[in-house]
């Protein structure tokens, strides 16, 4: 009788660390200021420059 082969266990890759600046979303929001007195009128979202929108922390 042949010996039984056991399948090798599947190891899932660990999830990459989230970017601390955008907290994994890839977007950051900034205050929009308008006029001579520079009054605040709202917020605008943009691409996170730390992770370049991927949401993952850099390895270095």
GIDA-V410230 format. One record per backbone hydrogen bond with DSSP energy under -1.0 kcal/mol. CO is the residue of the C=O (numbers start at 1). NH is the residue of the N-H. If there is no record, write none. Layout:
co = <CO/CO>
nh = <NH/NH>
//
This chain:
co = <17/19/22/26/28/30/32/34/39/42/44/46/48/51/55>
nh = <57/23/25/48/46/44/41/39/34/32/30/28/52/54/19>
//
